[in-house]
Amino acid sequence: MDNANNQNTALFWTGLVAMVGALLVGIGEFMFQYSPRGGYEGTDYLYFLDVSQWRLTVGHFLGVLMAPLYLIGYWHVGQMLRPAGRWISASVFGLGIYAFVIGNVWLGGRVNLALVVKARETATTDQAPMLSQLLQDISAHNEPFINIVRVLILIVSLLMAWGILTGRSYYPRWVIAFLPIILLIMIFVSYVTIPSIGGYLLPAAMNIAHFIFFAISTMIASRLKNAR
């Protein structure tokens, strides 16, 4: 009984830490990427021109320093899935933490893009082409990381769905509607269909999706803790 109580308490607190982590990383990413004009899909990164230097600096360090809390979050999710099978639990945990290690590399590299965009605005006619080429080179080494993260989150979400559908995990089946990949797709759709709302969500889309999922998971873990 004591072991079960300790496990359920750990599930609750790690879920809470994951929520805080997703929230803080989301605030950081929003700070250094949000632009009222949008245009996040553009390869010119002009939206960074609307980001002040203090927002860029604070958002960069806040996001990068808080991102490791996602590792705790995926331990939490893996344990919530453990009754459905150890291989599912281990796979979600392993792929989840790998995804966010790669994601933090991507996150930390955004500041380089922003600084080059800002420098290009004040560059001379001779310097501008060189900075544009540098921007393209940095982008080519940065953008693939976020695509890898998205693919991994798709795989992780499918594994979660499989574990939840068995009916043996701690998650009720309705949680499938709130898996990270589902929420991420909904945010992207909102950016296209309702830009007045989606424009605020897209800069921190991955974090918003995970904050909602972690919040639901923590609520369920709280019920487990209180049921003992």
N, CA, C and O of each residue as an XYZ file, in Angstrom:
912
protein
N       0.823     -1.209      0.000
C       0.000      0.000      0.000
C       0.858      1.260      0.000
O       0.588      2.206     -0.740
N       1.919      1.264      0.857
C       2.797      2.433      0.916
C       3.484      2.677     -0.417
O       3.613      3.819     -0.857
N       3.930      1.589     -1.066
C       4.576      1.738     -2.374
C       3.621      2.329     -3.398
O       4.010      3.171     -4.208
N       2.371      1.884     -3.359
C       1.366      2.402     -4.288
C       1.096      3.879     -4.017
O       0.953      4.672     -4.948
N       1.027      4.243     -2.741
C       0.813      5.645     -2.389
C       1.976      6.508     -2.844
O       1.782      7.598     -3.382
N       3.191      6.007     -2.623
C       4.376      6.753     -3.048
C       4.412      6.918     -4.562
O       4.761      7.983     -5.071
N       4.046      5.846     -5.283
C       4.029      5.904     -6.745
C       3.015      6.923     -7.241
O       3.318      7.714     -8.135
N       1.825      6.913     -6.676
C       0.782      7.844     -7.106
C       1.129      9.287     -6.754
O       0.812     10.211     -7.503
N       1.779      9.470     -5.617
C       2.234     10.816     -5.247
C       3.295     11.300     -6.221
O       3.285     12.460     -6.633
N       4.217     10.404     -6.591
C       5.261     10.762     -7.564
C       4.644     11.104     -8.915
O       5.096     12.035     -9.583
N       3.622     10.366     -9.321
C       2.948     10.648    -10.586
C       2.328     12.044    -10.571
O       2.396     12.777    -11.558
N       1.729     12.395     -9.449
C       1.099     13.714     -9.352
C       2.145     14.828     -9.430
O       1.993     15.768    -10.210
N       3.191     14.728     -8.635
C       4.173     15.808     -8.580
C       4.993     15.925     -9.862
O       5.328     17.035    -10.278
N       5.321     14.801    -10.493
C       6.054     14.879    -11.759
C       5.163     15.452    -12.859
O       5.646     16.158    -13.745
N       3.873     15.154    -12.805
C       2.943     15.768    -13.756
C       2.878     17.268    -13.569
O       2.825     18.027    -14.536
N       2.884     17.690    -12.304
C       2.845     19.125    -12.001
C       4.115     19.822    -12.488
O       4.051     20.919    -13.043
N       5.261     19.188    -12.280
C       6.522     19.746    -12.777
C       6.493     19.858    -14.301
O       6.955     20.847    -14.870
N       5.944     18.830    -14.953
C       5.847     18.851    -16.419
C       4.970     20.003    -16.895
O       5.295     20.674    -17.875
N       3.864     20.230    -16.203
C       2.982     21.358    -16.543
C       3.729     22.682    -16.448
O       3.663     23.511    -17.355
N       4.439     22.871    -15.340
C       5.190     24.114    -15.141
C       6.261     24.262    -16.223
O       6.466     25.353    -16.755
N       6.943     23.158    -16.544
C       7.959     23.199    -17.582
C       7.401     23.608    -18.929
O       7.956     24.480    -19.597
N       6.296     22.975    -19.334
C       5.678     23.307    -20.623
C       5.207     24.750    -20.650
O       5.321     25.430    -21.670
N       4.671     25.223    -19.509
C       4.205     26.607    -19.431
C       5.368     27.591    -19.584
O       5.277     28.547    -20.354
N       6.452     27.358    -18.855
C       7.577     28.290    -18.891
C       8.295     28.270    -20.235
O       8.688     29.320    -20.745
N       8.469     27.089    -20.809
C       9.083     27.023    -22.141
C       8.183     27.715    -23.157
O       8.659     28.413    -24.052
N       6.873     27.511    -23.008
C       5.928     28.173    -23.910
C       5.993     29.685    -23.801
O       5.947     30.387    -24.811
N       6.102     30.195    -22.564
C       6.230     31.645    -22.378
C       7.516     32.142    -23.030
O       7.521     33.172    -23.704
N       8.604     31.405    -22.826
C       9.868     31.799    -23.429
C       9.815     31.809    -24.944
O      10.271     32.756    -25.585
N       9.255     30.751    -25.513
C       9.180     30.666    -26.974
C       8.258     31.740    -27.541
O       8.546     32.319    -28.589
N       7.157     32.004    -26.857
C       6.254     33.069    -27.294
C       6.968     34.414    -27.257
O       6.831     35.215    -28.182
N       7.724     34.665    -26.199
C       8.410     35.945    -26.060
C       9.360     36.216    -27.219
O       9.408     37.331    -27.738
N      10.116     35.201    -27.624
C      11.119     35.489    -28.657
C      10.660     35.173    -30.079
O      11.440     35.287    -31.024
N       9.380     34.771    -30.233
C       8.913     34.508    -31.596
C       7.637     35.247    -31.990
O       7.374     35.430    -33.178
N       6.842     35.674    -31.010
C       5.548     36.249    -31.383
C       5.704     37.565    -32.141
O       6.481     38.442    -31.764
N       4.931     37.666    -33.228
C       4.842     38.899    -34.003
C       3.383     39.123    -34.362
O       2.711     38.189    -34.799
N       2.873     40.342    -34.189
C       1.469     40.600    -34.545
C       1.186     40.421    -36.029
O       0.035     40.234    -36.424
N       2.230     40.477    -36.855
C       2.003     40.286    -38.296
C       2.040     38.817    -38.727
O       1.740     38.498    -39.877
N       2.409     37.921    -37.798
C       2.459     36.504    -38.144
C       3.592     36.213    -39.111
O       4.691     36.753    -38.986
N       3.306     35.346    -40.082
C       4.318     35.008    -41.074
C       5.322     33.980    -40.595
O       6.449     33.941    -41.089
N       4.933     33.139    -39.634
C       5.864     32.163    -39.068
C       6.279     31.088    -40.058
O       7.308     30.432    -39.891
N       5.464     30.919    -41.091
C       5.784     29.905    -42.099
C       6.802     30.400    -43.116
O       7.297     29.611    -43.920
N       7.122     31.679    -43.099
C       8.048     32.242    -44.075
C       9.483     31.841    -43.821
O       9.888     31.648    -42.674
N      10.250     31.716    -44.883
C      11.661     31.346    -44.755
C      12.565     32.565    -44.577
O      13.781     32.428    -44.441
N      11.959     33.768    -44.578
C      12.755     34.980    -44.405
C      12.866     35.392    -42.937
O      13.694     36.234    -42.589
N      12.028     34.797    -42.072
C      12.071     35.044    -40.622
C      11.887     36.519    -40.263
O      12.443     36.992    -39.272
N      11.118     37.234    -41.058
C      10.936     38.664    -40.810
C      10.178     38.949    -39.527
O      10.235     40.058    -38.997
N       9.468     37.948    -39.028
C       8.727     38.166    -37.786
C       9.667     38.488    -36.613
O       9.243     39.085    -35.624
N      10.936     38.093    -36.727
C      11.886     38.400    -35.658
C      12.152     39.904    -35.543
O      12.636     40.368    -34.510
N      11.842     40.662    -36.584
C      12.047     42.105    -36.531
C      11.108     42.772    -35.528
O      11.378     43.877    -35.058
N      10.010     42.101    -35.204
C       9.051     42.644    -34.240
C       9.385     42.252    -32.802
O       8.677     42.626    -31.867
N      10.465     41.497    -32.636
C      10.850     41.026    -31.305
C      11.958     41.924    -30.758
O      13.035     42.018    -31.348
N      11.695     42.571    -29.652
C      12.704     43.451    -29.051
C      13.870     42.624    -28.500
O      13.748     41.417    -28.291
N      14.989     43.292    -28.272
C      16.171     42.583    -27.790
C      15.939     41.953    -26.420
O      16.418     40.849    -26.161
N      15.214     42.638    -25.543
C      14.990     42.062    -24.211
C      14.091     40.845    -24.286
O      14.302     39.875    -23.558
N      13.073     40.883    -25.172
C      12.216     39.714    -25.344
C      13.011     38.544    -25.897
O      12.836     37.405    -25.463
N      13.880     38.822    -26.850
C      14.697     37.780    -27.461
C      15.600     37.124    -26.416
O      15.691     35.898    -26.350
N      16.260     37.938    -25.605
C      17.203     37.418    -24.611
C      16.499     36.658    -23.494
O      16.878     35.532    -23.171
N      15.475     37.272    -22.902
C      14.763     36.623    -21.797
C      14.069     35.349    -22.282
O      14.149     34.308    -21.631
N      13.392     35.436    -23.423
C      12.699     34.271    -23.958
C      13.646     33.130    -24.290
O      13.339     31.966    -24.033
N      14.801     33.467    -24.865
C      15.804     32.449    -25.220
C      16.261     31.687    -23.984
O      16.222     30.457    -23.969
N      16.687     32.391    -22.960
C      17.221     31.722    -21.776
C      16.123     31.006    -20.980
O      16.346     29.915    -20.458
N      14.950     31.614    -20.890
C      13.846     30.962    -20.180
C      13.480     29.646    -20.846
O      13.341     28.623    -20.175
N      13.323     29.670    -22.169
C      12.938     28.464    -22.892
C      13.981     27.363    -22.795
O      13.653     26.215    -22.494
N      15.232     27.709    -23.050
C      16.301     26.706    -23.061
C      16.535     26.118    -21.671
O      16.743     24.912    -21.537
N      16.502     26.952    -20.648
C      16.786     26.473    -19.295
C      15.646     25.652    -18.702
O      15.887     24.800    -17.847
N      14.419     25.888    -19.136
C      13.272     25.147    -18.609
C      12.944     23.891    -19.419
O      12.246     23.008    -18.920
N      13.426     23.797    -20.637
C      13.092     22.656    -21.505
C      13.448     21.298    -20.899
O      12.713     20.341    -21.142
N      14.542     21.151    -20.118
C      14.827     19.833    -19.525
C      13.732     19.287    -18.619
O      13.719     18.090    -18.330
N      12.812     20.136    -18.163
C      11.705     19.641    -17.345
C      10.798     18.699    -18.139
O      10.046     17.917    -17.558
N      10.875     18.779    -19.470
C      10.117     17.839    -20.300
C      10.571     16.397    -20.058
O       9.784     15.468    -20.238
N      11.807     16.203    -19.662
C      12.295     14.851    -19.401
C      11.529     14.238    -18.224
O      11.186     13.056    -18.235
N      11.273     15.064    -17.217
C      10.456     14.615    -16.085
C       9.032     14.333    -16.555
O       8.399     13.372    -16.117
N       8.542     15.180    -17.450
C       7.200     15.003    -17.978
C       7.020     13.676    -18.697
O       5.986     13.022    -18.555
N       8.024     13.280    -19.467
C       7.876     12.024    -20.199
C       8.126     10.807    -19.317
O       7.665      9.710    -19.632
N       8.854     10.990    -18.208
C       8.898      9.909    -17.217
C       7.495      9.710    -16.651
O       7.016      8.584    -16.519
N       6.854     10.815    -16.322
C       5.485     10.780    -15.797
C       4.547     10.046    -16.764
O       3.806      9.153    -16.354
N       4.580     10.422    -18.036
C       3.691      9.802    -19.026
C       4.002      8.315    -19.169
O       3.095      7.486    -19.245
N       5.288      7.989    -19.204
C       5.667      6.579    -19.303
C       5.120      5.750    -18.148
O       4.660      4.626    -18.344
N       5.175      6.318    -16.935
C       4.652      5.598    -15.767
C       3.136      5.503    -15.788
O       2.568      4.511    -15.332
N       2.481      6.525    -16.312
C       1.016      6.473    -16.437
C       0.593      5.375    -17.409
O      -0.513      4.844    -17.307
N       1.470      5.037    -18.347
C       1.167      3.998    -19.334
C       1.682      2.615    -18.920
O       1.372      1.617    -19.571
N       2.447      2.557    -17.867
C       3.136      1.324    -17.487
C       2.215      0.109    -17.342
O       2.592     -0.982    -17.769
N       1.012      0.261    -16.751
C       0.141     -0.920    -16.643
C      -0.255     -1.509    -17.995
O      -0.662     -2.669    -18.065
N      -0.143     -0.734    -19.059
C      -0.497     -1.228    -20.400
C       0.630     -2.033    -21.034
O       0.444     -2.643    -22.087
N       1.788     -2.038    -20.402
C       2.914     -2.801    -20.941
C       4.218     -2.048    -20.790
O       4.299     -0.853    -21.070
N       5.243     -2.768    -20.339
C       6.523     -2.107    -20.102
C       7.148     -1.576    -21.394
O       7.808     -0.537    -21.388
N       6.938     -2.288    -22.492
C       7.561     -1.833    -23.749
C       6.932     -0.526    -24.218
O       7.631      0.331    -24.759
N       5.628     -0.358    -24.022
C       4.987      0.911    -24.371
C       5.499      2.026    -23.471
O       5.836      3.114    -23.940
N       5.553      1.744    -22.177
C       6.039      2.724    -21.211
C       7.461      3.160    -21.539
O       7.760      4.354    -21.574
N       8.337      2.183    -21.780
C       9.746      2.493    -22.061
C       9.904      3.209    -23.394
O      10.739      4.104    -23.522
N       9.111      2.822    -24.384
C       9.208      3.446    -25.704
C       8.768      4.903    -25.668
O       9.422      5.767    -26.252
N       7.657      5.178    -24.982
C       7.167      6.556    -24.875
C       8.169      7.408    -24.108
O       8.457      8.540    -24.499
N       8.698      6.867    -23.020
C       9.684      7.600    -22.237
C      10.952      7.876    -23.055
O      11.427      9.011    -23.112
N      11.489      6.834    -23.682
C      12.734      6.990    -24.444
C      12.597      7.917    -25.634
O      13.425      8.808    -25.826
N      11.563      7.720    -26.433
C      11.362      8.568    -27.613
C      10.979      9.989    -27.212
O      11.375     10.952    -27.869
N      10.204     10.119    -26.125
C       9.805     11.441    -25.664
C      10.986     12.283    -25.222
O      11.096     13.447    -25.607
N      11.880     11.701    -24.409
C      13.027     12.487    -23.950
C      14.001     12.751    -25.091
O      14.630     13.809    -25.140
N      14.130     11.788    -26.017
C      15.001     12.023    -27.176
C      14.456     13.177    -28.009
O      15.215     14.027    -28.474
N      13.142     13.203    -28.195
C      12.515     14.268    -28.982
C      12.803     15.630    -28.374
O      13.092     16.583    -29.097
N      12.727     15.731    -27.060
C      12.891     17.046    -26.453
C      14.336     17.431    -26.208
O      14.629     18.610    -26.010
N      15.240     16.479    -26.215
C      16.663     16.838    -26.278
C      16.952     17.483    -27.635
O      17.607     18.522    -27.712
N      16.455     16.855    -28.703
C      16.604     17.437    -30.047
C      15.869     18.768    -30.127
O      16.361     19.725    -30.723
N      14.682     18.818    -29.519
C      13.898     20.052    -29.541
C      14.605     21.207    -28.861
O      14.488     22.350    -29.303
N      15.337     20.928    -27.794
C      16.043     22.005    -27.110
C      17.237     22.511    -27.923
O      17.603     23.683    -27.839
N      17.835     21.622    -28.705
C      18.888     22.066    -29.627
C      18.298     23.043    -30.639
O      18.881     24.090    -30.923
N      17.140     22.689    -31.177
C      16.436     23.580    -32.121
C      16.088     24.902    -31.459
O      16.301     25.972    -32.028
N      15.549     24.812    -30.244
C      15.118     26.014    -29.528
C      16.291     26.959    -29.293
O      16.173     28.168    -29.495
N      17.417     26.403    -28.867
C      18.583     27.231    -28.600
C      19.166     27.882    -29.839
O      19.854     28.899    -29.745
N      18.895     27.300    -31.001
C      19.429     27.856    -32.243
C      18.608     28.978    -32.838
O      19.067     29.654    -33.759
N      17.389     29.196    -32.327
C      16.527     30.239    -32.903
C      17.117     31.628    -32.736
O      16.933     32.493    -33.592
N      17.829     31.844    -31.631
C      18.385     33.173    -31.380
C      19.371     33.570    -32.478
O      19.493     34.752    -32.799
N      20.073     32.594    -33.054
C      21.024     32.898    -34.120
C      20.317     33.431    -35.362
O      20.791     34.365    -36.009
N      19.181     32.824    -35.683
C      18.390     33.305    -36.815
C      17.917     34.736    -36.567
O      18.003     35.594    -37.444
N      17.420     34.972    -35.361
C      16.897     36.299    -35.023
C      17.986     37.363    -35.101
O      17.751     38.452    -35.626
N      19.152     37.063    -34.594
C      20.239     38.044    -34.586
C      20.709     38.383    -35.998
O      21.045     39.530    -36.292
N      20.730     37.380    -36.864
C      21.136     37.642    -38.251
C      20.087     38.484    -38.970
O      20.429     39.399    -39.719
N      18.808     38.176    -38.743
C      17.727     38.968    -39.355
C      17.833     40.427    -38.913
O      17.702     41.334    -39.734
N      18.064     40.650    -37.648
C      18.187     42.017    -37.140
C      19.426     42.715    -37.699
O      19.377     43.896    -38.042
N      20.526     41.987    -37.788
C      21.764     42.575    -38.327
C      21.606     42.936    -39.796
O      22.145     43.945    -40.251
N      20.876     42.125    -40.535
C      20.684     42.377    -41.965
C      19.919     43.670    -42.214
O      20.136     44.344    -43.221
N      19.012     44.016    -41.280
C      18.214     45.233    -41.444
C      19.065     46.494    -41.409
O      18.701     47.499    -42.020
N      20.183     46.459    -40.711
C      21.034     47.646    -40.590
C      22.335     47.509    -41.389
O      23.223     48.358    -41.309
N      22.424     46.418    -42.160
C      23.653     46.166    -42.916
C      23.741     47.057    -44.148
O      22.737     47.573    -44.638
N      24.943     47.222    -44.626
C      25.157     47.967    -45.864
C      24.716     47.112    -47.049
O      24.450     45.918    -46.912
N      24.648     47.742    -48.193
C      24.229     47.027    -49.411
C      25.162     45.869    -49.716
O      24.722     44.834    -50.216
N      26.431     46.029    -49.423
C      27.402     44.962    -49.683
C      27.269     43.816    -48.675
O      27.506     42.658    -49.018
N      26.897     44.133    -47.455
C      26.830     43.114    -46.399
C      25.542     42.299    -46.429
O      25.529     41.140    -46.016
N      24.465     42.899    -46.912
C      23.152     42.254    -46.860
C      23.109     40.883    -47.541
O      22.572     39.941    -46.959
N      23.660     40.739    -48.762
C      23.621     39.415    -49.408
C      24.364     38.347    -48.604
O      23.927     37.198    -48.544
N      25.474     38.723    -47.993
C      26.243     37.773    -47.202
C      25.435     37.315    -45.982
O      25.446     36.138    -45.622
N      24.735     38.268    -45.355
C      23.922     37.922    -44.195
C      22.710     37.080    -44.585
O      22.284     36.207    -43.828
N      22.157     37.346    -45.768
C      21.040     36.523    -46.258
C      21.499     35.081    -46.476
O      20.775     34.138    -46.159
N      22.688     34.920    -47.011
C      23.232     33.577    -47.211
C      23.511     32.893    -45.877
O      23.264     31.698    -45.714
N      24.028     33.669    -44.927
C      24.279     33.120    -43.590
C      22.965     32.679    -42.949
O      22.916     31.638    -42.293
N      21.905     33.460    -43.134
C      20.593     33.113    -42.598
C      20.101     31.784    -43.175
O      19.572     30.940    -42.452
N      20.280     31.614    -44.468
C      19.868     30.369    -45.119
C      20.668     29.180    -44.588
O      20.126     28.094    -44.382
N      21.961     29.400    -44.370
C      22.815     28.314    -43.877
C      22.433     27.913    -42.452
O      22.371     26.726    -42.131
N      22.179     28.907    -41.603
C      21.764     28.604    -40.233
C      20.427     27.877    -40.241
O      20.237     26.906    -39.508
N      19.503     28.347    -41.069
C      18.187     27.721    -41.173
C      18.295     26.265    -41.608
O      17.592     25.401    -41.085
N      19.175     25.997    -42.564
C      19.348     24.634    -43.075
C      19.874     23.690    -41.999
O      19.640     22.483    -42.058
N      20.581     24.238    -41.024
C      21.117     23.419    -39.938
C      20.216     23.410    -38.701
O      20.455     22.651    -37.762
N      19.183     24.253    -38.703
C      18.306     24.357    -37.543
C      16.935     23.737    -37.767
O      16.447     22.990    -36.919
N      16.308     24.039    -38.899
C      14.929     23.608    -39.145
C      14.728     22.094    -39.176
O      13.673     21.624    -38.752
N      15.701     21.304    -39.665
C      15.456     19.851    -39.663
C      15.173     19.280    -38.272
O      14.481     18.271    -38.141
N      15.707     19.927    -37.239
C      15.507     19.410    -35.886
C      14.035     19.434    -35.473
O      13.540     18.480    -34.873
N      13.339     20.526    -35.795
C      11.937     20.606    -35.379
C      11.081     19.609    -36.164
O      10.077     19.117    -35.648
N      11.468     19.310    -37.401
C      10.735     18.302    -38.165
C      10.943     16.912    -37.574
O      10.024     16.093    -37.567
N      12.158     16.647    -37.074
C      12.420     15.377    -36.395
C      11.558     15.282    -35.135
O      10.983     14.232    -34.847
N      11.472     16.385    -34.388
C      10.659     16.401    -33.169
C       9.207     16.105    -33.499
O       8.556     15.329    -32.799
N       8.693     16.713    -34.557
C       7.289     16.492    -34.917
C       7.019     15.034    -35.274
O       5.993     14.474    -34.887
N       7.943     14.424    -36.011
C       7.776     13.013    -36.372
C       7.806     12.139    -35.119
O       7.006     11.214    -34.979
N       8.737     12.440    -34.211
C       8.832     11.661    -32.980
C       7.588     11.820    -32.114
O       7.132     10.853    -31.503
N       7.034     13.035    -32.053
C       5.826     13.251    -31.267
C       4.639     12.518    -31.898
O       3.754     12.042    -31.187
N       4.618     12.427    -33.220
C       3.595     11.615    -33.884
C       3.712     10.159    -33.460
O       2.716      9.527    -33.109
N       4.937      9.626    -33.494
C       5.148      8.220    -33.109
C       4.787      8.011    -31.641
O       4.115      7.040    -31.293
N       5.236      8.927    -30.784
C       4.938      8.824    -29.354
C       3.431      8.867    -29.115
O       2.909      8.104    -28.303
N       2.738      9.753    -29.814
C       1.288      9.862    -29.644
C       0.584      8.590    -30.094
O      -0.395      8.176    -29.473
N       1.068      7.963    -31.163
C       0.475      6.697    -31.615
C       0.697      5.595    -30.582
O      -0.188      4.775    -30.336
N       1.886      5.582    -29.981
C       2.159      4.604    -28.931
C       1.264      4.849    -27.715
O       0.746      3.908    -27.114
N       1.092      6.118    -27.363
C       0.182      6.455    -26.263
C      -1.227      5.952    -26.574
O      -1.884      5.347    -25.726
N      -1.675      6.208    -27.787
C      -3.023      5.786    -28.177
C      -3.178      4.274    -28.049
O      -4.202      3.782    -27.574
N      -2.149      3.544    -28.480
C      -2.196      2.082    -28.377
C      -2.300      1.645    -26.911
O      -3.104      0.780    -26.565
N      -1.470      2.259    -26.059
C      -1.507      1.907    -24.650
C      -2.825      2.261    -23.993
O      -3.321      1.512    -23.151
N      -3.399      3.397    -24.370
C      -4.672      3.831    -23.782
C      -5.811      2.928    -24.242
O      -6.696      2.586    -23.457
N      -5.786      2.542    -25.523
C      -6.860      1.710    -26.066
C      -6.906      0.319    -25.447
O      -7.948     -0.337    -25.479
N      -5.792     -0.137    -24.885
C      -5.817     -1.446    -24.225
C      -6.726     -1.425    -23.002
O      -7.206     -2.467    -22.555
N      -6.961     -0.217    -22.462
C      -7.797     -0.098    -21.286
C      -7.073     -0.429    -19.994
O      -7.691     -0.446    -18.929
N      -5.762     -0.694    -20.067
C      -5.022     -1.082    -18.861
C      -4.176      0.062    -18.289
O      -3.701     -0.034    -17.158
N      -3.985      1.123    -19.042
C      -3.195      2.249    -18.533
C      -4.029      3.026    -17.511
O      -5.199      2.724    -17.280
N      -3.398      4.025    -16.912
C      -4.131      4.870    -15.967
C      -5.013      5.900    -16.675
O      -5.798      6.599    -16.034
N      -4.880      5.987    -17.996
C      -5.646      6.973    -18.741
C      -6.986      6.396    -19.208
O      -7.022      5.290    -19.746
N      -8.077      7.122    -19.011
C      -9.339      6.717    -19.653
C      -9.231      6.934    -21.165
O      -8.401      7.718    -21.626
N     -10.060      6.246    -21.920
C      -9.920      6.273    -23.374
C     -10.159      7.660    -23.985
O      -9.634      7.944    -25.063
N     -10.927      8.521    -23.335
C     -11.206      9.843    -23.896
C      -9.961     10.721    -23.983
O      -9.960     11.726    -24.694
N      -8.901     10.348    -23.264
C      -7.662     11.130    -23.300
C      -7.043     11.121    -24.699
O      -6.261     12.009    -25.037
N      -7.386     10.132    -25.502
C      -6.854     10.060    -26.872
C      -7.140     11.348    -27.647
O      -6.337     11.768    -28.480
N      -8.281     11.966    -27.371
C      -8.645     13.209    -28.066
C      -7.714     14.361    -27.716
O      -7.724     15.386    -28.397
N      -6.909     14.213    -26.664
C      -6.033     15.285    -26.209
C      -4.554     14.907    -26.292
O      -3.717     15.500    -25.611
N      -4.240     13.928    -27.119
C      -2.838     13.562    -27.306
C      -2.080     14.733    -27.927
O      -2.676     15.523    -28.660
N      -0.775     14.863    -27.651
C      -0.017     16.015    -28.154
C      -0.125     16.245    -29.657
O      -0.243     17.390    -30.095
N      -0.087     15.180    -30.455
C      -0.124     15.383    -31.911
C      -1.485     15.905    -32.354
O      -1.563     16.695    -33.295
N      -2.557     15.476    -31.693
C      -3.900     15.959    -32.028
C      -4.007     17.446    -31.728
O      -4.499     18.218    -32.551
N      -3.548     17.845    -30.549
C      -3.602     19.258    -30.159
C      -2.709     20.103    -31.052
O      -3.057     21.234    -31.391
N      -1.563     19.560    -31.434
C      -0.643     20.294    -32.310
C      -1.286     20.549    -33.672
O      -1.186     21.650    -34.214
N      -1.937     19.544    -34.215
C      -2.629     19.698    -35.498
C      -3.737     20.740    -35.379
O      -3.917     21.562    -36.277
N      -4.471     20.709    -34.287
C      -5.556     21.676    -34.085
C      -5.028     23.107    -34.035
O      -5.674     24.028    -34.535
N      -3.859     23.292    -33.436
C      -3.267     24.634    -33.373
C      -2.853     25.098    -34.769
O      -3.078     26.254    -35.127
N      -2.258     24.220    -35.549
C      -1.880     24.578    -36.912
C      -3.108     24.907    -37.757
O      -3.084     25.839    -38.560
N      -4.181     24.137    -37.571
C      -5.414     24.406    -38.307
C      -5.988     25.758    -37.892
O      -6.488     26.503    -38.735
N      -5.920     26.076    -36.610
C      -6.453     27.360    -36.136
C      -5.667     28.531    -36.724
O      -6.233     29.596    -36.969
N      -4.369     28.340    -36.951
C      -3.543     29.407    -37.531
C      -3.985     29.721    -38.955
O      -3.941     30.869    -39.398
N      -4.414     28.671    -39.666
C      -4.845     28.841    -41.060
C      -6.280     29.353    -41.130
O      -6.593     30.228    -41.936
N      -7.150     28.805    -40.281
C      -8.582     29.108    -40.389
C      -9.023     30.299    -39.537
O      -9.914     31.052    -39.929
N      -8.392     30.464    -38.365
C      -8.752     31.582    -37.473
C      -7.446     32.258    -37.030
O      -7.051     32.130    -35.871
N      -6.786     32.962    -37.927
C      -5.466     33.530    -37.592
C      -5.478     34.499    -36.417
O      -4.456     34.687    -35.757
N      -6.636     35.120    -36.150
C      -6.705     36.036    -35.010
C      -6.488     35.306    -33.687
O      -6.074     35.916    -32.701
N      -6.766     34.003    -33.662
C      -6.515     33.171    -32.484
C      -5.240     32.344    -32.688
O      -4.358     32.310    -31.831
N      -5.172     31.690    -33.829
C      -4.032     30.826    -34.117
C      -2.704     31.562    -34.136
O      -1.661     30.973    -33.852
N      -2.735     32.845    -34.470
C      -1.510     33.629    -34.491
C      -0.862     33.756    -33.132
O       0.351     33.936    -33.026
N      -1.683     33.659    -32.078
C      -1.148     33.705    -30.717
C      -0.685     32.328    -30.236
O       0.157     32.224    -29.345
N      -1.243     31.281    -30.833
C      -0.940     29.924    -30.390
C       0.276     29.322    -31.088
O       1.041     28.579    -30.474
N       0.456     29.638    -32.362
C       1.477     28.963    -33.151
C       2.901     29.166    -32.645
O       3.679     28.213    -32.684
N       3.291     30.354    -32.170
C       4.685     30.528    -31.742
C       5.123     29.563    -30.638
O       6.311     29.272    -30.500
N       4.165     29.070    -29.857
C       4.502     28.135    -28.774
C       3.657     26.868    -28.881
O       3.277     26.284    -27.866
N       3.365     26.444    -30.113
C       2.398     25.367    -30.354
C       2.737     24.073    -29.624
O       1.870     23.486    -28.976
N       3.980     23.621    -29.719
C       4.368     22.356    -29.097
C       4.184     22.411    -27.587
O       3.767     21.432    -26.968
N       4.496     23.555    -27.002
C       4.385     23.704    -25.549
C       2.931     23.808    -25.095
O       2.568     23.276    -24.046
N       2.106     24.484    -25.874
C       0.687     24.576    -25.537
C       0.046     23.188    -25.587
O      -0.725     22.818    -24.702
N       0.373     22.430    -26.625
C      -0.171     21.073    -26.752
C       0.234     20.216    -25.554
O      -0.584     19.475    -25.008
N       1.494     20.320    -25.150
C       1.955     19.506    -24.029
C       1.438     20.022    -22.692
O       1.172     19.229    -21.789
N       1.293     21.322    -22.553
C       0.740     21.850    -21.302
C      -0.670     21.303    -21.079
O      -1.007     20.884    -19.972
N      -1.484     21.308    -22.119
C      -2.852     20.796    -21.997
C      -2.829     19.302    -21.662
O      -3.558     18.844    -20.782
N      -1.982     18.550    -22.376
C      -1.918     17.107    -22.121
C      -1.395     16.822    -20.714
O      -1.955     15.985    -20.005
N      -0.332     17.506    -20.306
C       0.209     17.295    -18.961
C      -0.804     17.687    -17.882
O      -0.881     17.045    -16.835
N      -1.577     18.742    -18.143
C      -2.587     19.168    -17.171
C      -3.640     18.077    -16.976
O      -4.035     17.779    -15.849
N      -4.088     17.487    -18.080
C      -5.077     16.402    -18.002
C      -4.470     15.198    -17.290
O      -5.119     14.577    -16.447
N      -3.222     14.868    -17.629
C      -2.554     13.726    -17.027
C      -2.360     13.930    -15.525
O      -2.520     12.998    -14.738
N      -2.014     15.159    -15.137
C      -1.830     15.473    -13.712
C      -3.151     15.381    -12.956
O      -3.187     14.919    -11.816
N      -4.227     15.819    -13.587
C      -5.548     15.719    -12.969
C      -5.897     14.262    -12.698
O      -6.419     13.928    -11.635
N      -5.606     13.400    -13.664
C      -5.893     11.975    -13.492
C      -4.999     11.387    -12.407
O      -5.448     10.577    -11.596
N      -3.716     11.802    -12.393
C      -2.796     11.321    -11.350
C      -3.235     11.788     -9.969
O      -3.054     11.072     -8.985
N      -3.811     12.986     -9.890
C      -4.302     13.499     -8.611
C      -5.441     12.641     -8.083
O      -5.534     12.391     -6.881
N      -6.298     12.198     -8.974
C      -7.408     11.338     -8.564
C      -6.880      9.988     -8.056
O      -7.409      9.421     -7.100
N      -5.827      9.489     -8.715
C      -5.226      8.241     -8.260
C      -4.650      8.403     -6.854
O      -4.807      7.527     -6.003
N      -3.983      9.529     -6.622
C      -3.363      9.796     -5.319
C      -4.427      9.927     -4.237
O      -4.259      9.399     -3.138
N      -5.499     10.613     -4.530
C      -6.534     10.855     -3.536
C      -7.419      9.642     -3.292
O      -8.110      9.550     -2.277
N      -7.384      8.702     -4.252
C      -8.219      7.499     -4.108
C      -7.626      6.519     -3.113
O      -8.320      5.629     -2.622
N      -6.334      6.682     -2.814
C      -5.671      5.728     -1.896
C      -5.939      6.070     -0.433
O      -5.459      5.373      0.462
